[in-house]
Amino acid sequence: MVNPVGAGPLARAVADPAPEAPGEQSSEVASAPALPPPFAGIPGWRAAFGALLVAQFTSMVAFGMALPFLPLYVQRLGVVGEGNAAQWAGAMSTAGMLVMAVVAPFWGDLADRHGRKPMVVRACFGGGIIVGAMSIARTPLELFGLRTVQGAFSGTVAATRTLVVSVVPASHLGFSLGLLQTAVFVGNSFGPLLGGVIADVAGYEVTFLATGALLAIAGLIVVAFVHEEFVPPTAGTREGAKHGWRDAAALVRGTPGLGAVIVTLFLVSTAQNAMGPVLPLFVQHLVADAHTQVASIAGLVIGITAVTSAVAAVLAGRLGDRIGHSQLMAACAVAGGLIYFPQAWVSDPYELLAWRAVLGLFTGGLMPGTMAVVAVQTPAHHRGWVFGLTTTATALGGAAGPVLGATAATTLGLRATFVVTGAVLSVAGAWAAHTAWRRK
């Protein structure tokens, strides 16, 4: 069997975590016990990890079937004009992500105290019930309310990622997180394709119902096939793992590179989510034939990026282990940002499709190695909480992105959104490169 991590930097970080900078941690964090020997995984971890891959893929297919089409759905609910539709869809995404940003550390704290598996089940069933209820929304305001509430209860990616770290051996961690991210990308690629066809054939309401059903299936897979050997923290460990915002700041300062990762995650998420309220409307704008199935073409354009990202994610972990994950993240962000600019001048949806495919080859390399570094640099009793903090960063970017995209679309036009997004992603890459250079 091929060793997925090998003897590169990530493997050495698992076996020998980086020392903390002296004098940069609060007494609460500094008093935490040392990291135990590298985690050997739970018995039967391969089967559990396989079930988590299937569940994550299923949940991402589900979300991809419905949420990307909110800009088109609000038009069916009475919103007139592409600019207004972009604003409504942007506001919905922003509200949901802001709520997620607030509650993510809370869910992470519960995961550290009561187990990681219950958080995955909560995210699947909670998201399924709320998204399914979107099928009966009759006004944009009702849809807005449901999308906001969804942000409090979903979050399958962060919850599953934390559970994987608690199940998989440390020696397989980088490769496993890369496979998990691949499942996310592949699910994101199939979801819009399937959802677009269903929407054109049966209506958007059916896509929301199907989303709810698939999320319930994902939750049942986790309940039935994933076992977690969770040991509740002792009183001393709980005292050494206080989870307030001051403790978060101290932990970020005391963990090498964690602050840079969080800032980069925010900028990358902002850029990636800026196109959410705009891309379906831009495809609609490019389609000349009014009788063309717009949702199907939009689903193809949205999904193709996830397809090529899945291919890139498989290779990103190994390449990052050779050249450094920070360097890879910086290069992918800068290249991805540059590829956004020519998309502003396309005149055909299939030309846009080609550029989106190329984009995925770079955006797919951003996440797997970053999350592996976060996992191995973080003490085990803080891990769920720290993944909650990274979720907060990406959720805040998910909140800022739609506002940025919708504002650019309404004030400067749909095409200007690509330019703004490319600039933000390039800044994220420059920041990652700067911080990587400073740490040398």
N, C-alpha and C positions, 0 to 999 in steps of 0.2 A: 504493500500500500504506500502510496506517495505521501511523504510528510508534507502537509499543506503549508507549514510555517517554516520548516527547515531550521537552519542555524542563523538566520538573519536577525536584524534588530528586534523584530517583534518577539521572536522566540526568546532572545536574551532578556527582553523586558519582562516576560512572563516569569522567567526563572530568577531574575535579579532586578526587581523594580528600581526605578531611578530614585536616588536619594532626595530627600526634601531639602529645599534651600533653607539654611539656618536662619532663624529669627523671623521667618515669614509666615508662620502658622500661629493661630490662637492656641491658648492652653487647652481648650476643649478638643481641637483636632489633633494637636500634638500629643495628647495623652492617649490617643487611640492605640490599641495593641498593634504590634507589627503584623504584616501580612503573613498568613500561613504558607506552607509549602505549596507549590503549584497544584491547582485543583485537578484531581484525577478523573472527574466526571462521575455521574451516578451509574449504577448497574443498568444495562439496557439503554444507555444514552443515545445510541444510534437510532433505535426505533422511536424514542421520544423526540429526537431532533427531526426525524423524517416526518412525524405527525405535525410538528410545529411548522415545517416547511409547507406542508399541504394546507394547513389551516391559514398560514399567512398568505399564501397564494390565493386561496379562496376568498379571503376577506378583501384583498386588494382588487381582485376581479369585481367583487361586489361594489366597493366604493367607486371604482372606475366606470361602472355601468351607469351611474346616476349623477354624481356630483359634477363632473366636467360639463354637463349639459344644463346647469342652472341658468346660464345666460340665455339659452334658448327657451327654457321652461318658463321663465318669468314673462317672456313675451306672450306665451299662451295664457298666462294669468292676468293679462291686461296691460303690461308695461309696453309703451310705444316708443320706438326709436332705439337704434343701436347704442347710443350714448347712455340713455337711461337704463337700458338693460345691463350694460357694463357696470354702471354705478350700483344697481341693485345687487347684482351678483358679487361685486367687490365688497359691498357692505356685509353681505351674508357671510362670505369667507372670512372677512376681518373679524366680525363678531365671534364666530365660532373659534377662530384661532386665538383670540384674546382670552376667551374663557379657558381654552385648553392650556394656554401659557400659565394661567393662574393656578389651575388645579393639578397640573402635571407633577410638581414637587410633592403635593399631598398624596397622590396615588403612589409615587415612588417611595414615600415614607411608609405608607401602608404595606407596600411590597416588601420592604426591609423588615417590617415587624411581624407580618402575618403570612408571607409567602408570595411568590411571583405568579404562580399559576392562577390564583383567584383574580388577579388584575387582568390577565389575558381573557379569561372568561367574561369578566365585567365589560371589557372593551368590545368584545364580539356581540354579546347579547344586548348591551346598552345601545351600541351603534345600530344594530339591526332593528330594534324596536322603533327608534327615533326616525331613521331614514325611511323605514317602511311607512311610518305615519305621514311622511311628506307626500305620499300619493293622494291623500285626501285634502291637502291644502287647497284652498279656493282663492286666496288672495296672496299677493307678494308679502304682505306683513305676516301672515300665518307661516309662510315658508321661511321667512327671516327668523321667526321665533324658534321654529324647529331646528334650523341650522345652528342657531346659537346654543341651544340646549345640547345638541349633538357634541359640541366641543367639550362639554364637561364629562361625557361618558365614553367617548370612543378613544382612539389612540392605540390601535392594535400594534403598530410597528414598535413603539417604545416598550410596551409591555412585553411583547414577544421577544424582543432583543434582550431585555433584562432576564427573562426566563431562560433563554439559550445560554447566557453566561453562567447560570446556576446549574445547568445540566451537562454541558459539553466540557470535556477535558481542556485544560489550559493549552496543551500542545496543539489542539485542533481549533483554537478559538478564532484566529484570524480567518482561516478558510471557511469556518462555519458561518461567521458573520457575513462573509462575502457571499456565500450561498443564500443566506437569508435575504440579503439585499437583492440578489438576483431574483428570488421569488417575488419580492416587492415589484421589481421592474417588469417581470414577465406578467404578473397579475395586472399591473397598470397598463400593459400593452393590450391584453385581451379584453379588459373591462370596457374601455371606450369603443372598441370595435363591436363587441357584442351589444353594448347598450345603445349604440347608434342604430344598429339594425332593428333592435326591439322597439326603439322609440319611433322609427319610421313606419314600422309594421303595425304595432299595437298601441303606441302612445307612450308619453313620458311617465304617466302614472304607473304603468306596468313595470317600467325599469326600476322604480323605487320599491315596489313590492318584491320584485326579484332580488334586489339588493338586500332587503331585510331577511329574506329566506336564506340566501347564501351566507350571510353573517351568522345566522343561527346555526347553520350547518358547521361553520368553522368553529363556533363555540362548543358544539357537541363533540367534534373531533378532539379538541383539547381536553375536555372532560373525560372522554373515554380512553384516550391513548397516551396521555402525557402524565408521567409520575414525577413528582418533585419531592426530594428528600430535604424538606425545609426544617431547619433547626431554629426555633425562636431565639433571638438574642438574649443574653443574660442581662441582669440588672446593670452590671458594670459596663458591658458593651453599649447598652442603651445610653448610659450616662456619658460615655465617650463618643457618642454619635448623635449629638444634639443637632437638630435640623431647623435652625432658624436662619434668617437671611444673613445675619452677621457671621454665622458659622459657614454659610455658603461662600461668602466673600473670602473668609480665611482659608477654606479648603481650595478655592480657585487659586489664591495666591501661593499656597503651599504645594500644589500639584504642578509639576513642570509641564508647560504647554497647554494646560487645560483652559486658561483664559483666552488664549489665541484661538483654540478650537471653537469655543463658544461664540466669539465674535465672528469668526469665519462662517460658522453654521448659520448665524443670523443673516449675514449678507447673502450667502448662497440661497437660503430659503426665501429671502425677499425677492431675489431675481427670479427664481423658479416659479414663484407664485404670482408674480406680476402679470404673467400671461394668462392666468386662469380665467378672468372675466372677459378677456379680449379675443383669445385664439378662436373659439367657436364663431364669434361674430365676424372675425376677419375672414374665416373660411366662407361664411355666408356671403360676405362682401365680394369675394373672389369668384364665387360660382355665378356664372352668367345666366344659366338656364334656371328659371324659377321653378321648374318641375323636378330638378335634380334633388336627390335625397341628401339634404344638407347634413343631417345628423350623422349619417353613415360616413360621409367624407370627412366631417369634423372628427369623428371617432378614429378614423384611419390616421389623420394628421397628428392627433394627440397620442395615439397608441404607438406610432412608429418610433418615437423618441424612447419610449420605454423598452421597445424590442432591442434597439441597438445599445441602450444603457445596460440591459441584462448581459449582453455579450461583453461589454467593457468591464462590468463588475466582476465577472469570473476571472479576468486577467489582472484586475487592479491590485488585489491583495498580494499576489506574487511579485508584481512589478514594484509595488511600494516597499516590499520587504528588501528589494535590491537597492533601490535608489533613495528610499526614505519616504514615508507616507506624507509628511508635510510638503516635501518638494513635489510629489505627484499631485497632491490636492491643489497646490498653487498653479502648476502647469495646466491642469484640467480646467480650472476656473478661468484662467486668462484665455485659453483657446476657446472655451465655450462662449465667453463674452464676445470675442471677436466674430464668432460664427453667427451671433444674433444680428449683427448689423446688415448683412446682405438680405436677410429675410424681410427687411422693411421695404424692399424694392421689387419683390416678386409680383408677377402678374397672373399667375396660374396656381391653383391649389396643389397641383402635382409638383410644381417647382418648389413650393413651400414644403411639401412632403420630403423632397430630397434633402433640403437643408436641415429639416428637423431630424432626419435620420443621422446625418453627420453630427449634429449637436449631441445626440445621445451617446456617441462614442467617447465624448469627453465628460459629460455630466455623470455618466455611469461610474467614473473613477473617483468621484468626490467622497462618497460616504463609507464604504466598507472599511478601509484602513483607518479612517478617522475614528470610527466607533471602536475598532479593536484597540487602538492606542488608549482611548478613554477607559476601556474596560480593564486593561492590564495596569494602568497607572493609578487606579482607584481602589482603596481598601474594600474588602468584600462587604463589610457592614454598612458602607456608604453607597454601594454600587447602584441600587435601585434609585436612591435619592439623586445621585449624580446624573444618571440617565434621565431622571425627571428634569434636571436643570438643562440638559442638552435639548430635551423636548420643549422646554420653555423657550429656549433660544430659537429653535426652528419654528415654533408656533408664533412667536413674536414676529419673525420674518414672514410667516404665513399670513399674519395680520397686516403687516406693512405692505407686503407685495401687492395684494389686490387693490389697496387704496392707491398705491403708486401707479399701477397699471390703468385703473379706471380713470384716475385724474389725467394721466397722459393722453388716454384715448379721447376723453371729452374735451380737453383743452387744445391738444395738438393734433389729434387724429389717431386712428387705429394704428397706422404705420409707425408713428413716433414711439409707440410702446416698445417696439423691438429695439430701438436705439437706446432708450432709457434702461431697459433690462440688460442689454449688453454692457452698458457703462457700469451698472451696479455689480454685475458678475466679474467684470475685469478688475474693479476695485477690490472685490473679495480675494481674487487671485493675487493681486499686488500685496494685500495685507498678509496673506498666508506666506508669500515668499519673503516678505520683510521679517516676519516673526521667526521663520525657519532660519534665516541668515543670522538673526540676533542670538539664537540659541547655540550656534556653532562655537 
